[in-house]
Amino acid sequence: MIVIINDDYQVKVDNYSNYTLLKAIRDESGAIKTGKDDLPMFTTKGYYSNMSRAMNACIHLMLEDKYDVMELTQYLDELENLEAKFRPVLERFRKGD
């Protein structure tokens, strides 16, 4: 099963509770690359034991995508904003994880 987080990220859920965080591969123009079968191409960003951990990793990767260099206070502010955006989802996973 695939769980779509946004245009760039998704989590592949395999049997035996393996959660693989995937990121779309984009070309120079910013468009998502497609493979021979015309499906979007993804790269593996990590393997996790539950959805909550995969989501937390995704949040940090989203920050890396957006900024090359950040001051610590800016990083913490941006991290707080993203966590607030995903908090309802993360809380639901924590209850059932």
C-alpha positions in Angstrom: 0.0 0.0 0.0 1.1 3.6 -0.7 0.3 6.5 1.6 0.7 9.8 -0.2 1.9 12.7 2.0 2.2 15.4 -0.6 3.4 15.7 -4.2 7.0 14.9 -3.2 6.7 12.3 -0.4 4.9 9.1 0.1 5.3 6.1 2.4 5.2 2.5 1.1 3.7 0.2 3.7 4.9 -3.4 3.2 3.9 -6.6 5.0 5.4 -7.1 8.5 5.2 -3.3 9.3 8.0 -2.0 7.1 7.5 1.7 6.3 9.6 3.0 3.4 9.8 6.8 3.0 10.0 7.7 -0.7 10.7 11.1 -2.4 9.8 12.0 -6.0 12.7 12.6 -8.3 12.4 15.9 -10.1 14.2 17.1 -13.3 16.0 20.4 -13.8 12.7 22.1 -14.6 11.1 20.9 -11.4 8.8 18.4 -13.0 8.6 14.9 -11.5 10.4 12.4 -13.6 8.5 9.4 -15.0 9.8 6.0 -15.8 9.3 3.7 -18.8 5.8 2.9 -17.5 4.9 6.6 -17.2 4.7 6.3 -13.4 6.5 8.9 -11.2 10.0 7.9 -10.1 10.9 7.9 -6.4 14.1 7.5 -4.4 14.2 5.8 -1.0 14.9 8.2 1.9 14.7 5.7 4.7 13.2 2.7 6.3 11.1 2.9 9.5 9.4 0.6 12.0 6.1 2.7 12.1 4.3 5.5 10.3 4.9 8.0 13.0 8.7 7.7 12.6 8.5 7.9 8.9 6.4 11.1 9.2 8.9 12.7 11.6 11.7 11.9 9.2 9.6 13.4 6.3 9.1 16.6 8.3 12.9 17.1 8.7 13.5 16.3 5.0 10.9 18.9 4.0 13.0 21.5 5.8 16.2 20.3 4.1 14.4 20.6 0.7 13.4 24.2 1.5 16.6 25.6 3.0 20.3 25.0 2.4 21.4 27.1 5.4 19.4 28.1 8.4 20.1 29.7 11.8 19.1 27.5 14.7 16.2 29.7 15.8 14.8 29.7 12.2 15.2 25.9 12.0 13.3 25.5 15.3 10.5 27.9 14.2 10.1 26.2 10.8 10.2 22.8 12.4 7.5 23.9 14.9 5.4 25.1 11.9 5.6 21.9 10.0 5.0 19.8 13.1 1.9 21.9 13.8 0.7 21.2 10.3 1.1 17.4 10.7 0.2 17.3 14.5 -3.4 16.0 14.0 -2.1 13.1 11.8 0.9 12.3 14.1 -1.4 12.2 17.2 -3.7 9.7 15.5 -0.7 7.5 14.6 0.7 7.7 18.1 -2.6 6.5 19.5 -2.7 3.4 17.3 1.0 2.8 16.5 
